[in-house]
Amino acid sequence: MSIGKLYGKIIPNVTIESSGSEGLSITRVDGQVIFVKYGVPGDRVDIRLFAKKKKVLFAEIENIIEPSENRTEPFCSHFGVCGGCKWQQMDYATQLYWKNKQVVDAFERLGKVECAEWMPIIGAPNQSHYRNKLEYAFSNKRWLLHNEVVDENDHLNAAGFHIAGRFDKILDIDTCHLQDNLGNDIRIFIKNYGLANGLSFYDIKAQNGFLRNVIIRNTTLGQWMVIMIVGEENQMAIDGLMTALGERFNEITSLVYGINTKVNDTIYDVELITFKGQDFVEEQLEGLKYRIRPKSFFQTNSHQALNLYKITREFAGLTGKELVYDLYCGAGSISLFVAKHAAKVFGIESVPQAIEDANENAKNNGITNVEFTVGDMRFELNDTFIAKTGKPDVVITDPPRAGMHPQVVEQLLKMSPQKIVYVSCNPATQARDLAILSEKYSLLKTCPVDMFPQTHHVENVTLLQLK
């Protein structure tokens, strides 16, 4: 019987063969590839088909006949519903294996590029409580769990994460293991305060309600920032909530709020007001202190950020004489990290707030050989900029998940620096760009870094040398 006729039914006794994209596992039946949720390579299972997209079949595990030797018991009670940590059922060594293979497959199959040296993936010392930033949403329509029954006296208010594929539903989170537990205490306090004081929870469809989002940041220096976003202009309610938060949690060193009445949740165009404490928190990496403001980007795994930057600097091979470009530099984290080993560093970034942070961090750390420019990389990295600053010896590039714009890749080929260190959070788009750059460059080294344990995501650093 064909797979098509089995759609929506159980397929018994199949073996999970490998791990695929987006954290899904892979099996094959009659030559047909099927992506399976929450499988572990080596599992022998019964599966149920539940979706088909562009001739690709998706299934979930109905029954585990024989678990893989690499299967573990998920530690989070929300596993399988939250969707945030899709690999908790897989032991960490196996996670690292498949992350490393993801990079190799992207390079060899997608980009068809060869690497002279594959360095072992750098695993994270902490597989939980590793994030320094989490954002939670509030909703008056929480996601109901399987077989959950509610009556008219039950409230449906929630504080947690969006359900994948359901923008209007929020899973009420009891405990999230991604951040220090104080983050859970803060979120639950806000929720309970709202319930006790009759504050409305946000209605995503109606676009109204008071409690909307909270962003919680912390650093290895023990500093905490809470950014409370409300959906209504009610200063009395804001003052009451913020005062209560400040009094309850002495650990909060930066207490900030904003009023967002827009359709989207982004806060980049929302005025943020410091209610108590400083308007920043500080992180320290190898003696450098970085001030992180409410809208600033900083790597969300501080311990692994240090390893990522060390590998980047090692690949750059700086002697103190080089002119360096840092493309997509953000708040200048990498620029400042490599500056003392270079003659001059020029950073380019499109977000003005990030460049303000970069300049302030340079000043606070006494670094004078860096210069930052605001602009769209496609247009800023041009012949005029190169003529003004000088041709770089080394280019460090850390683009977003979409990779570099074709115009940027073209300009890199045109100016032909001796070395390019390419940092990426998406091996597929990185491989695409490397395939184009291979016209002039040899791929010498690649080193994956695991920034996000329990997920399929992986960061990757690659060294290219001019042929």
N, C-alpha and C positions, 0 to 999 in steps of 0.2 A: 504493500500500500504506500502511496506517495506521501511525502511530508505534508503536502497541502491538505490532504484529506484527514490528517491527524491534528490539524490546527485546533487548539483549544482542548485537546485531550492529553492523557498521560502517555509518555514514552518510557517504558520500563528499562531498567538495567543498562544505563549508559555510563561511560567513564569520562570524567572531566580531564581533558588533555593538556590544556595550557591556560594562561591568563591573557586576556585581550585588552582592548581599549576601554576607557572609562570604568576600569575596575571590574569588568565582567569576565567570567571564565568562558572557555570554549570547549564544545564537544562536537562530534560529527556523527550524523546518522544518514546512511545511504549516500555519503559524499556531501551532504548538506551541512554547512556550518551553522551551529546554533549557539547563540550567546546566552549564558546562564548566570543568573544573579546569585551572588554569594557562594559560588562554588570554589573548591580548592583543587588544583591539579592532583590527580590521583584518587579523588572521590569516585566511588561507584554509587550511582543514584538513580532514582526515578524522577523524571522531570515533567512539568506541565507547560505546554506552549501557551503564551498569553498575548503575544503581539507579533506583528509582521510589518516591517518598514523597508520599502524598496528591496523586496526579495530577501531581506535579512530576517531571520526568525529569532525570537527571544523567548526564554523559558525561565521558570523558577523551579527550585528543588521541591519536589513533593515528598520525597522520602530518601534518607541516607541509608543505603544498604551496607556500605562499608566505607568508613571515612578515610580520607588520606592520612598518611602518617604525619603530614604537615598541618593538619587541621587542629585548631585550638578553640577553646571556649571563649566567646566574646565577653569582654569585661563590662560592657555598657548595657544597661537595661533597655536602652532605646535602639540598640543595634537592629538593623533590618527595617526600621521605620524611619528613623532620622535620615539615613542616607549619607551622612557626613563622613563616616569612617568605614568604608566598604570592605576593608581587608582585615578587620579584627579577627575573623575566623581563620586567619592564616598566620603561622608563626613568623617571627620577624626575619629570620634568616631567609625564609622562602620569599617574603616580600622583597627583600633586597635583591634576590636572584632575578625575580621577574621585572623589577624596575631597571636593573642593569640590562636585561635582555630587551626591554622596550627601547632603550637607547640604541643598542646594537642593531636591532631590526629596522629602526627608523633610518639609520645611516646606510645599512647594506641593502635594504629592500626599497625604501622610498627614495633616498638621496643617491643611492648607488655610489657612495664614496667610501674609500678605504682609509683606515686609520692605522698609523704605524705602531702606536702603543695604546692599549686599553688599560687604564689604571683601575684598580678595584674601587667599587662604590664606597663612599664614606657614609657609614651608618650613623644614626643619631644615638647619642648616649641615653636619651630619654624617649621612650615610645609612647608616653602619655604625659599630660601636663606640660607640653612643650611650647604651646602657642603663647605669644605675648599680646595678642589682640583677638577679641571675639565680638561679633555683633549679634544682638538678639532683637527679635521683633515681638511686639505685643499685639494681641488680636482678641476681638470679642467672639470669634468663631474658631475655636480650636479644632484640631483634627481629632476625630473620634477613632479610637482604636478598634480593632476587629472584635465584633460581638459586644462592644460596649453599649450599654443602655443608659440613657439619661432621662430624667423626668423634668417637668416644668419648673421645679424648684432649683435645679442645678444650673449654675452659671457656666458659660462656655468660654470664659476668659482664659487667655494663655500667655505665657512668656517663654519664647523658645526660638526654634528655627522653622523656616519655610519648608513645607513638604515639597519634594521634587515634583515638578510638573503641576503643582497646585499653588499658584501665587496667592490665592485668597485664604489658604489654610496654614495655621501655625501649629506645630507639634509642641505641646507643653513639656518643657524639659525639667526633669527632676535634678539630675546630676550630669553635667558634661565633664568629661575627663581630659579635655584638650588644654585647659588652662588651670592654673592654681585654684584650689577650691574656694578661695575668697571671692572669685568671680561668680560662683554659684550663689554664695551667700548674698552678694550685692543684688543679683538679678531677682532672687526670691524675695528679698526685702522690698524691692520696688513693687513687685507684683502684690505682695500682701498689704503694703501700704496703700496701694491703689484700691484694693478690695475694701479695706477697712475705712477708707475715706471717701468712698463713692466716686472715685475717678473713673471716667469712661476709658475702655480699652479700644484701640483703633479698629475701625471697620474698613477693611481694604477696598471693598466694592463701593461703599457709600462715601469713602474718602473723608471720614470724620472720626473724632475720638481724641482723647487727651494723650494717654500713654501710647507712644508709637515705636520708638527704637531706643536701645541703649548700646553704646560701644564701650567696652571695658578693655583698657590696655594696662600692662604691667611690665616692669623691667627687672633685670637681674640685680639692680641696685635697690630693689624693694620699693620702688615708687609705683603708684597706681593712679590712673586717670579714668574718670567716668564721664562719658559724654551722653547726657540725657537729651533725647530728641522728643519733643511733644508736638502733637498735631493741632493744637488749639492755642490761641492767645489768651491765656488765663494766668496772669502774673501772680495772683494770690495762691493758686494751686502750685505753680512752679516754685515759688518761694518756700511753701510748706514742704514739698517733696525734697527740694535740695537741702534745706535746713536739716530735715530728718536724716538724710543720707550722710551729711557731714558730721552730725552728732553721733550716729551709729557706728560709722567706720572711720576711725582715726588714721587708718592706713591710706586713705585717699589723699593724695598730695595735690591733685588737680581735679577740681569739680567744675564741669562745664555743661552748659545747656544751649539748646537752639530750638527755634520754633519752625517747623517745616509743614506748610500747608499745601505743598506741591503734590502732584500725582506720584512722582518718583521718590525713592528713599535717599538719593544721593545728597550729601551734605556740603559738597564743594561750593555751592552757591547759596548756602544758608549761613547767616550771621551766627557765630558761636560766641557766647558770653561766659567769661570765667566767673563763677559764683564764689568760689573759695579756693585758696591756694595759688599755685603757679599755673601759667597757661601752657605748660609743657611738662614732660617727664624726660628723664635722661637714661640713656643706655651707654654702656662702656664696652668697647672692644679693643683689646690689646693696647690699653692706655689712652685710647681716644674716647672722648665723651661726645655723644650725639644728643642734641636736644630734639625731641619729637613732639611736635605740636598736634592738636586735634585732627588736622587735615593732612598731616605728613604721612608719607609712605615710609615704612621700615620693614625689613624682612621679618616675618611673623614668627620665626624660630631663631632666637638670638644666639643660642649655642652653635647651631649649624651655620648661621650667617658668618660667624667667625671662620669656620672651616672653609666655607665657600669663598670668602675674600682671600684667605691664605692661599688657596689653590689658584685663584685668579692672579694674585701677585707673583706666585711661583712661576706660573706659565708665562707671565709677561717678561720675566728674567731681567728686571731693571737693574742698572748699574749706577744710577744717579745722573746719567748724561742724557737720558731719553726725553723726547717730547711725546706726551701721551694725550690721546683723545679718549674721553669717557662718554660714549654715546648712550642716550636714554639714562642719564646719570641720576635721576630722581633727586633726593636730598643730598647727593654727593657722597654717599657712604663709601663707595669704592674709590672715588677720586681722592678722598681724604686718607683712605687706608693705604693707598700706594704712593701718596705724594712725597713722603720723605725719601723714597727710593728713586725718584725721578727728578729731572731738571725742571719740568713744567707740566702741569696737567690742565687741560681744557675740558670742561664738562658741558654738555648740551642737554636740555630738558624742556619739554613743552609746558609744564605746569609752573606758573609763576611762584606759587606758595612754596613749592619744593626748592626752587632756586634761592628764595629768601632764607629758607632753612639751611641750605648748603653754605651760603655766604656767612651766616651767623655761626654755624658749626666750625667753619674754617677760622673765623676770627677767634672764637672761644678756645680753639686748640692751638692758636698761634701758628697756623699754617699759611704761608704767604705765597707759595708757588702754585696756587690753583686759581682758575678764573672760570666763572660760570656764565652761560648764555641761555636765555629763554627763547625758544622757537621750535616750530615744527621741524622735525629732523629732515624731512624731505627737502625743505627749502633752506634751512639754516646751514646744513653741511654742503656748501657750494664752493665754487672756485674762489670767490671773494673771501670767504671765511678762511680757507686754506692759505691764501696769499697773505692774509693779515696775521695769522697765528703761526704759520710755518707748517711744512709737511710733517705729519707725525711719524715717529719711529714705530710706535705701538698704538693700536686702537683696541680699546676694550668696549665691547658692545653688549648691552643687557636689555634687549627689546621686550615688549609685552608678548603675550602668548601668540599673537598673530605673526610674530617674527618681524624682520626688517622689510620696509617698503622697497619695491624693486629699484626705485631711484637711489635709495641709500646704498643698496648692494652695488649698483652701477658706479656710484661715486667712490666706494671703497676700491673697486677694481681700477678705477681711473687714477686715484692717488697712490695706490700700491704701497702701503706701509710694510715694513719688514715683517711685522707680526700682527696678527689679529687674535685677540682672546675673546671668544664668543660665549657668553653666559646665557643660558636659556631655560625657561620653565616648560618648554614644549619641544621635545626632541623631533617631532614630525616637521614643524616649521623650521627648526634649526637645520635639519637635514636638507630641506628644500633650498635654503639659502647657501648651505655649504656646497651643494651640487653646482650652483652658479659660480661661487667663489673658487671652485677647484680649477677653473680655467687658468688661474694664476697662482693658486696656493696649494701647498701640500698639507694634509691633515696629520699633524705630528702626535698629538696627545688628546685623550678624552678622559674626563673623570666625572662620573655622576656623584651627586651629593643628595642624600635623602633629607629633605627639609620637612616632609610631612608623613611621618609614620602612620600606619593604619589606613593609608590611602594609596592610590595608584600613581599619584603625582611624583615627579622627580625633577630635580634641577640638574643641569649638565654644563660642564665647562670644557671648552675645546680650544686647542692651540693650533693656529694656522701659520705657516711660514711661507714667505714669498719664494717661489721657485727660482 
